[in-house]
Amino acid sequence: MRTWCPWIQSSLGAILLAVLAAVPACRREDPGSPTDGQVVNQFYTNRYFGLTIAFPPGWAPDVFKPSFVAPANAPSSAPTQPHDAQTYQLLLLSEKPLETHAQTNASLLVMAELMRPSTGVKDAKDYLARMSKFMVDSSVAYRPAGPITETRLGGLPAVRMDFTARLAPNKPGWQSYVVATRKGYSLAFILSASSEAGMKRLDQIIERVRFSN
């Protein structure tokens, strides 16, 4: 059964139009596939990738949505998602439930995309470089806050790039990509917030990510 990716709350919807253009549709498959994940209490686990994400009480997880809903403040010309059976949404995590339409709502989106030479993506750095171009060219132009840097994600080598934008005259935006590779996939952790405090809370979740052998 095919499902479509949900998107971040309407207050941050314009931030992620670049990802809508760059990241294809999600797909649910049988156990043993990249989408073999579940949420129990305050933990998301994925057996395929050996991934565990712990998150604070009160945060709202969403593994799948039956249909894609465009952000309320997205322009009419917002790009649509192409079909691609090799890109998957693993988890959407938000500090407050999306239906509350909170003005500030930190969010974490976790994606997995099969690395294919035909797309020019051979490693995590290639993936991040491609996403950086989409971010800069999006309708809400994000600007890199620095170069791609090396980091660690749950014990795995990873790369990170941070972006900033002005969503409204008095509303800044932050977005960070942390990307690692696992089983031939790029695993992208996309952190989005409209405050530095929100980004700090997301970073604390990222620090608790773990991969089993």
Backbone as CSV, one residue per row, in Angstrom:
resi,resn,N_x,N_y,N_z,CA_x,CA_y,CA_z,C_x,C_y,C_z
1,MET,0.840,-1.194,0.000,0.000,0.000,0.000,0.870,1.237,0.000
2,ARG,0.607,2.167,-0.872,1.405,3.379,-0.956,0.842,4.443,-0.032
3,THR,1.748,5.141,0.680,1.322,6.272,1.489,2.136,7.477,1.076
4,TRP,1.647,8.653,1.423,2.343,9.897,1.096,2.890,10.520,2.354
5,CYS,3.959,11.305,2.199,4.572,11.944,3.350,3.688,13.043,3.910
6,PRO,3.506,13.137,5.251,2.895,14.319,5.824,3.916,15.437,5.841
7,TRP,3.497,16.632,6.116,4.483,17.709,6.176,4.392,18.472,7.481
8,ILE,5.402,19.282,7.722,5.509,20.009,8.971,4.368,21.013,9.115
9,GLN,4.053,21.432,10.348,2.953,22.314,10.671,2.941,23.536,9.774
10,SER,1.754,24.154,9.611,1.598,25.232,8.647,2.504,26.405,8.952
11,SER,2.826,26.665,10.216,3.683,27.803,10.544,5.091,27.631,10.012
12,LEU,5.505,26.383,9.772,6.825,26.130,9.220,6.741,25.489,7.846
13,GLY,5.553,25.454,7.262,5.382,24.741,6.002,6.249,25.270,4.886
14,ALA,6.362,26.602,4.770,7.134,27.171,3.666,8.599,26.815,3.764
15,ILE,9.084,26.553,4.989,10.489,26.191,5.167,10.825,24.949,4.348
16,LEU,9.881,24.023,4.266,10.184,22.695,3.761,9.760,22.469,2.316
17,LEU,9.396,23.528,1.594,9.041,23.354,0.192,10.228,22.810,-0.598
18,ALA,11.438,23.175,-0.169,12.620,22.651,-0.852,12.691,21.143,-0.742
19,VAL,12.340,20.616,0.431,12.373,19.179,0.614,11.267,18.515,-0.185
20,LEU,10.119,19.158,-0.291,9.035,18.623,-1.113,9.485,18.438,-2.551
21,ALA,10.296,19.384,-3.028,10.762,19.288,-4.404,11.843,18.242,-4.562
22,ALA,12.621,18.037,-3.508,13.802,17.184,-3.630,13.586,15.763,-3.166
23,VAL,12.644,15.535,-2.237,12.465,14.221,-1.641,11.197,13.584,-2.168
24,PRO,11.285,12.419,-2.785,10.112,11.772,-3.358,9.178,11.186,-2.322
25,ALA,8.149,10.513,-2.833,7.077,10.014,-1.975,7.539,8.868,-1.095
26,CYS,6.753,8.628,-0.022,7.059,7.567,0.924,6.278,6.313,0.581
27,ARG,6.735,5.202,1.119,6.052,3.953,0.811,6.146,3.005,1.999
28,ARG,5.031,2.387,2.345,5.002,1.381,3.407,5.178,0.002,2.774
29,GLU,6.058,-0.805,3.360,6.269,-2.133,2.821,6.197,-3.170,3.937
30,ASP,6.380,-4.433,3.581,6.290,-5.524,4.538,7.415,-5.435,5.562
31,PRO,7.273,-6.095,6.743,8.349,-6.125,7.730,9.660,-6.569,7.101
32,GLY,10.754,-5.946,7.514,12.047,-6.219,6.917,12.441,-5.153,5.913
33,SER,11.530,-4.245,5.600,11.821,-3.149,4.681,12.304,-1.937,5.480
34,PRO,12.776,-0.885,4.801,13.194,0.326,5.525,12.100,0.933,6.387
35,THR,10.842,0.667,6.091,9.754,1.254,6.877,9.317,0.376,8.044
36,ASP,10.115,-0.597,8.413,9.771,-1.493,9.517,10.062,-0.801,10.847
37,GLY,9.275,0.231,11.149,9.473,0.994,12.375,8.193,1.104,13.175
38,GLN,8.329,1.397,14.462,7.169,1.566,15.321,7.514,2.506,16.470
39,VAL,6.466,3.078,17.061,6.618,3.940,18.225,5.975,3.253,19.416
40,VAL,6.742,3.083,20.491,6.239,2.534,21.748,6.717,3.448,22.866
41,ASN,5.746,3.994,23.615,6.059,4.964,24.664,6.836,6.130,24.065
42,GLN,8.015,6.442,24.577,8.787,7.571,24.024,9.976,7.086,23.189
43,PHE,9.763,5.983,22.436,10.839,5.444,21.603,10.316,5.103,20.206
44,TYR,11.059,5.524,19.203,10.846,5.028,17.843,11.957,4.030,17.562
45,THR,11.595,2.843,17.081,12.599,1.843,16.719,12.352,1.370,15.296
46,ASN,13.448,1.097,14.596,13.380,0.599,13.227,14.335,-0.588,13.134
47,ARG,13.763,-1.792,12.961,14.582,-3.016,12.957,15.487,-3.082,11.733
48,TYR,15.016,-2.582,10.613,15.794,-2.672,9.377,17.118,-1.911,9.506
49,PHE,17.050,-0.699,10.024,18.258,0.111,10.177,18.911,-0.039,11.544
50,GLY,18.288,-0.802,12.454,18.825,-0.916,13.804,18.827,0.418,14.521
51,LEU,17.789,1.224,14.287,17.729,2.608,14.741,16.785,2.750,15.926
52,THR,17.218,3.506,16.940,16.367,3.859,18.073,16.456,5.354,18.317
53,ILE,15.294,5.996,18.427,15.230,7.423,18.733,14.372,7.597,19.974
54,ALA,14.953,8.142,21.030,14.209,8.459,22.245,13.788,9.923,22.189
55,PHE,12.530,10.193,22.570,12.075,11.586,22.546,11.323,11.905,23.827
56,PRO,11.221,13.185,24.185,10.637,13.572,25.471,9.143,13.282,25.553
57,PRO,8.621,13.071,26.761,7.165,12.914,26.932,6.436,14.144,26.397
58,GLY,5.294,13.907,25.787,4.503,15.013,25.266,4.748,15.320,23.814
59,TRP,5.879,14.881,23.260,6.138,15.108,21.842,5.243,14.181,21.022
60,ALA,4.861,14.650,19.827,3.881,13.925,19.018,4.564,13.218,17.856
61,PRO,4.621,11.875,17.876,5.205,11.128,16.762,4.147,10.778,15.723
62,ASP,4.576,10.677,14.477,3.685,10.281,13.390,4.526,9.524,12.378
63,VAL,4.309,8.219,12.265,5.130,7.406,11.377,4.628,7.464,9.944
64,PHE,3.300,7.445,9.748,2.736,7.493,8.410,1.483,8.355,8.375
65,LYS,1.161,8.876,7.198,-0.104,9.552,6.938,-0.708,8.958,5.676
66,PRO,-2.034,8.842,5.614,-2.633,8.236,4.417,-2.570,9.099,3.183
67,SER,-2.397,10.409,3.346,-2.356,11.277,2.175,-1.513,12.493,2.470
68,PHE,-1.031,13.129,1.396,-0.224,14.333,1.530,-1.129,15.556,1.595
69,VAL,-0.881,16.451,2.546,-1.634,17.689,2.672,-0.667,18.848,2.581
70,ALA,-0.862,19.736,1.606,0.038,20.874,1.431,-0.105,21.830,2.602
71,PRO,0.985,22.471,3.038,0.897,23.457,4.112,-0.083,24.558,3.759
72,ALA,-0.791,25.072,4.777,-1.833,26.066,4.531,-1.290,27.339,3.912
73,ASN,-0.040,27.685,4.238,0.516,28.924,3.714,1.418,28.698,2.511
74,ALA,1.344,27.519,1.896,2.161,27.241,0.717,1.580,27.970,-0.487
75,PRO,2.419,28.528,-1.365,1.908,29.186,-2.565,1.243,28.187,-3.490
76,SER,0.363,28.681,-4.366,-0.380,27.797,-5.262,0.532,27.037,-6.203
77,SER,1.713,27.574,-6.426,2.666,26.926,-7.329,3.611,25.980,-6.606
78,ALA,3.276,25.629,-5.349,4.145,24.739,-4.575,4.371,23.441,-5.330
79,PRO,5.613,22.934,-5.364,5.897,21.712,-6.107,5.213,20.507,-5.498
80,THR,4.877,19.531,-6.309,4.302,18.281,-5.832,5.382,17.229,-5.771
81,GLN,5.094,16.155,-5.061,6.089,15.114,-4.863,6.034,14.080,-5.980
82,PRO,7.166,13.754,-6.587,7.182,12.691,-7.590,7.113,11.325,-6.921
83,HIS,6.739,10.308,-7.681,6.703,8.945,-7.153,8.112,8.364,-7.147
84,ASP,8.444,7.679,-6.088,9.739,7.020,-6.004,9.661,5.966,-4.918
85,ALA,9.772,4.696,-5.319,9.627,3.601,-4.360,10.894,3.372,-3.552
86,GLN,11.919,4.200,-3.751,13.182,3.991,-3.042,13.492,5.117,-2.063
87,THR,12.513,5.924,-1.752,12.629,6.959,-0.736,11.504,6.770,0.269
88,TYR,11.833,6.851,1.557,10.871,6.517,2.598,10.883,7.556,3.704
89,GLN,9.703,7.871,4.185,9.600,8.630,5.417,9.582,7.642,6.571
90,LEU,10.466,7.813,7.533,10.518,6.915,8.683,9.760,7.471,9.875
91,LEU,9.896,8.777,10.114,9.297,9.357,11.314,9.120,10.854,11.143
92,LEU,7.989,11.357,11.609,7.776,12.793,11.780,7.474,13.012,13.252
93,LEU,8.287,13.830,13.899,8.166,14.069,15.329,8.044,15.568,15.557
94,SER,7.036,15.988,16.282,6.856,17.413,16.551,6.650,17.652,18.041
95,GLU,7.093,18.814,18.488,7.001,19.133,19.910,5.543,19.230,20.357
96,LYS,4.680,19.726,19.457,3.246,19.831,19.730,2.500,19.161,18.588
97,PRO,1.325,18.589,18.840,0.579,17.964,17.743,0.364,18.928,16.584
98,LEU,0.503,18.444,15.355,0.399,19.303,14.192,-0.963,19.969,14.094
99,GLU,-2.014,19.273,14.552,-3.358,19.833,14.412,-3.596,21.044,15.296
100,THR,-2.679,21.325,16.244,-2.838,22.506,17.080,-2.450,23.777,16.347
101,HIS,-1.726,23.649,15.227,-1.283,24.804,14.421,-0.559,25.834,15.297
102,ALA,0.315,25.343,16.166,1.058,26.227,17.055,1.978,27.150,16.268
103,GLN,2.144,28.368,16.770,2.997,29.337,16.093,4.462,28.918,16.119
104,THR,4.875,28.255,17.174,6.234,27.720,17.260,6.119,26.237,17.565
105,ASN,6.769,25.427,16.762,6.644,23.981,16.928,7.853,23.303,16.305
106,ALA,8.821,22.950,17.130,10.024,22.278,16.633,9.654,20.910,16.080
107,SER,10.290,20.516,14.970,9.945,19.265,14.298,11.187,18.533,13.815
108,LEU,11.104,17.199,13.838,12.160,16.340,13.315,11.549,15.411,12.277
109,LEU,12.084,15.435,11.077,11.647,14.539,10.009,12.813,13.618,9.672
110,VAL,12.572,12.305,9.660,13.619,11.337,9.355,13.260,10.639,8.048
111,MET,14.173,10.720,7.069,13.961,10.152,5.745,15.070,9.161,5.423
112,ALA,14.763,8.185,4.578,15.761,7.243,4.060,15.648,7.224,2.544
113,GLU,16.763,7.423,1.863,16.767,7.403,0.398,17.897,6.509,-0.101
114,LEU,17.546,5.579,-0.978,18.542,4.685,-1.538,19.557,5.494,-2.331
115,MET,20.834,5.259,-2.076,21.881,5.969,-2.806,22.062,5.342,-4.179
116,ARG,21.966,6.164,-5.223,22.061,5.678,-6.598,23.059,6.531,-7.374
117,PRO,24.035,5.896,-8.038,25.011,6.665,-8.825,24.352,7.551,-9.881
118,SER,23.186,7.128,-10.391,22.523,7.895,-11.442,22.084,9.273,-10.967
119,THR,21.891,9.432,-9.655,21.493,10.732,-9.119,22.696,11.538,-8.639
120,GLY,23.879,10.975,-8.746,25.074,11.661,-8.275,25.271,11.575,-6.782
121,VAL,24.486,10.742,-6.092,24.597,10.599,-4.642,25.302,9.286,-4.325
122,LYS,26.557,9.392,-3.904,27.349,8.206,-3.575,27.595,8.090,-2.077
123,ASP,27.418,9.188,-1.338,27.644,9.166,0.098,26.826,10.275,0.747
124,ALA,26.937,10.381,2.079,26.136,11.351,2.825,26.460,12.786,2.420
125,LYS,27.707,13.052,2.111,28.091,14.417,1.737,27.469,14.806,0.396
126,ASP,27.421,13.865,-0.554,26.767,14.136,-1.839,25.287,14.452,-1.631
127,TYR,24.637,13.673,-0.769,23.214,13.887,-0.489,22.990,15.280,0.086
128,LEU,23.828,15.655,1.042,23.664,16.940,1.700,23.948,18.094,0.742
129,ALA,24.928,17.939,-0.136,25.219,18.973,-1.121,24.038,19.181,-2.057
130,ARG,23.382,18.091,-2.449,22.208,18.199,-3.315,21.064,18.900,-2.594
131,MET,20.822,18.536,-1.334,19.757,19.169,-0.584,20.039,20.639,-0.343
132,SER,21.303,20.996,-0.155,21.668,22.393,0.057,21.262,23.250,-1.131
133,LYS,21.430,22.733,-2.339,21.047,23.485,-3.530,19.543,23.715,-3.565
134,PHE,18.753,22.679,-3.228,17.306,22.840,-3.195,16.897,23.854,-2.131
135,MET,17.574,23.841,-0.999,17.233,24.774,0.066,17.441,26.212,-0.377
136,VAL,18.576,26.483,-0.991,18.903,27.846,-1.412,17.960,28.313,-2.518
137,ASP,17.526,27.392,-3.383,16.674,27.751,-4.517,15.182,27.724,-4.192
138,SER,14.813,27.382,-2.950,13.395,27.254,-2.610,12.724,28.619,-2.532
139,SER,11.381,28.602,-2.449,10.630,29.859,-2.401,10.949,30.652,-1.134
140,VAL,11.253,29.973,-0.045,11.785,30.629,1.142,13.272,30.302,1.158
141,ALA,14.068,31.209,0.624,15.485,30.905,0.412,16.224,30.797,1.740
142,TYR,16.657,29.594,2.043,17.503,29.363,3.210,18.948,29.634,2.827
143,ARG,19.670,30.202,3.764,21.081,30.499,3.558,21.927,29.620,4.460
144,PRO,22.982,29.009,3.908,23.854,28.196,4.759,24.451,29.031,5.881
145,ALA,24.416,28.486,7.088,25.022,29.161,8.227,26.474,28.755,8.404
146,GLY,26.959,27.897,7.520,28.330,27.423,7.580,28.507,26.296,6.577
147,PRO,29.701,25.751,6.471,29.952,24.670,5.515,29.439,23.330,6.033
148,ILE,29.505,22.316,5.186,29.226,20.951,5.616,30.316,20.522,6.596
149,THR,29.911,20.002,7.745,30.884,19.597,8.760,30.700,18.118,9.082
150,GLU,31.768,17.490,9.526,31.698,16.092,9.936,31.262,16.001,11.387
151,THR,30.439,14.994,11.686,29.937,14.804,13.044,29.700,13.313,13.265
152,ARG,29.032,12.966,14.347,28.669,11.580,14.631,27.166,11.535,14.888
153,LEU,26.536,10.445,14.471,25.109,10.252,14.693,24.912,8.834,15.215
154,GLY,24.611,8.708,16.487,24.424,7.388,17.078,25.630,6.489,16.921
155,GLY,26.820,7.057,16.916,28.044,6.284,16.754,28.497,6.135,15.313
156,LEU,27.669,6.557,14.343,28.052,6.469,12.933,28.666,7.774,12.454
157,PRO,29.612,7.703,11.506,30.091,8.943,10.874,28.927,9.624,10.162
158,ALA,28.854,10.938,10.254,27.764,11.684,9.639,28.269,13.054,9.225
159,VAL,27.437,13.760,8.457,27.739,15.141,8.076,26.547,16.005,8.457
160,ARG,26.819,17.296,8.649,25.768,18.225,9.067,25.932,19.552,8.354
161,MET,24.788,20.175,8.063,24.790,21.530,7.519,23.608,22.274,8.111
162,ASP,23.848,23.522,8.543,22.827,24.343,9.177,22.418,25.480,8.239
163,PHE,21.128,25.856,8.312,20.583,26.910,7.465,19.756,27.875,8.315
164,THR,19.663,29.114,7.847,18.782,30.099,8.471,17.962,30.782,7.383
165,ALA,16.818,31.336,7.785,15.964,32.062,6.839,15.119,33.059,7.610
166,ARG,14.526,34.000,6.874,13.586,34.940,7.451,12.208,34.578,6.926
167,LEU,11.371,33.953,7.790,10.054,33.496,7.370,9.055,34.637,7.289
168,ALA,9.250,35.644,8.107,8.413,36.838,8.144,9.286,37.950,8.722
169,PRO,8.827,39.224,8.661,9.675,40.323,9.153,10.251,40.091,10.544
170,ASN,9.468,39.500,11.438,9.955,39.277,12.802,9.987,37.798,13.167
171,LYS,10.124,36.945,12.148,10.087,35.509,12.406,11.248,34.817,11.700
172,PRO,12.304,34.498,12.441,13.420,33.762,11.838,13.098,32.279,11.755
173,GLY,13.876,31.559,10.990,13.722,30.111,10.881,15.072,29.443,10.868
174,TRP,15.139,28.273,11.449,16.355,27.472,11.461,16.038,26.093,10.920
175,GLN,16.960,25.541,10.154,16.825,24.157,9.703,18.218,23.548,9.588
176,SER,18.342,22.308,10.059,19.618,21.602,10.009,19.401,20.212,9.439
177,TYR,20.371,19.757,8.643,20.362,18.411,8.092,21.529,17.648,8.712
178,VAL,21.235,16.487,9.279,22.271,15.575,9.759,22.080,14.276,8.981
179,VAL,23.103,13.860,8.244,22.955,12.736,7.314,24.035,11.689,7.574
180,ALA,23.624,10.432,7.691,24.530,9.285,7.802,24.122,8.269,6.747
181,THR,24.946,7.268,6.542,24.607,6.196,5.599,24.480,4.882,6.354
182,ARG,23.537,4.055,5.875,23.266,2.774,6.522,22.622,1.848,5.499
183,LYS,23.210,0.679,5.285,22.664,-0.329,4.370,22.397,0.225,2.973
184,GLY,23.274,1.086,2.508,23.126,1.631,1.165,22.141,2.776,1.062
185,TYR,21.653,3.278,2.192,20.709,4.392,2.217,21.346,5.627,2.857
186,SER,20.918,6.798,2.396,21.179,8.038,3.118,20.070,8.212,4.135
187,LEU,20.433,8.333,5.390,19.467,8.609,6.451,19.574,10.082,6.807
188,ALA,18.534,10.840,6.506,18.540,12.281,6.723,17.650,12.636,7.902
189,PHE,18.224,13.308,8.883,17.495,13.820,10.030,17.366,15.325,9.817
190,ILE,16.129,15.797,9.591,15.885,17.190,9.239,15.263,17.894,10.439
191,LEU,16.007,18.809,11.042,15.586,19.531,12.228,15.055,20.898,11.801
192,SER,13.833,21.246,12.205,13.226,22.524,11.828,12.646,23.201,13.053
193,ALA,12.921,24.500,13.205,12.394,25.253,14.345,12.351,26.728,14.002
194,SER,11.558,27.468,14.758,11.480,28.916,14.571,12.087,29.649,15.759
195,SER,12.889,28.939,16.545,13.611,29.567,17.652,14.879,28.767,17.929
196,GLU,15.859,29.438,18.484,17.097,28.754,18.852,16.840,27.742,19.962
197,ALA,15.911,28.063,20.858,15.585,27.128,21.935,14.989,25.845,21.365
198,GLY,14.157,25.981,20.329,13.587,24.807,19.677,14.650,23.950,19.031
199,MET,15.623,24.573,18.385,16.713,23.822,17.771,17.540,23.097,18.830
200,LYS,17.713,23.727,19.979,18.477,23.084,21.056,17.768,21.827,21.526
201,ARG,16.434,21.873,21.636,15.680,20.691,22.069,15.785,19.574,21.028
202,LEU,15.781,19.946,19.756,15.958,18.949,18.699,17.351,18.335,18.741
203,ASP,18.363,19.164,18.982,19.728,18.640,19.081,19.859,17.633,20.217
204,GLN,19.135,17.871,21.294,19.183,16.934,22.418,18.588,15.578,22.030
205,ILE,17.569,15.591,21.177,17.002,14.327,20.688,18.008,13.620,19.782
206,ILE,18.650,14.384,18.891,19.645,13.816,17.980,20.791,13.173,18.762
207,GLU,21.171,13.778,19.867,22.268,13.232,20.665,21.927,11.865,21.264
208,ARG,20.616,11.554,21.367,20.210,10.272,21.952,19.903,9.199,20.901
209,VAL,20.146,9.516,19.641,19.942,8.517,18.585,20.969,7.397,18.751
210,ARG,20.525,6.152,18.545,21.416,5.023,18.661,21.189,4.036,17.504
211,PHE,22.271,3.390,17.065,22.207,2.324,16.051,22.780,1.053,16.663
212,SER,22.087,-0.058,16.470,22.628,-1.346,16.894,23.505,-1.902,15.791
213,ASN,24.347,-2.862,16.117,25.255,-3.446,15.124,24.476,-4.306,14.130
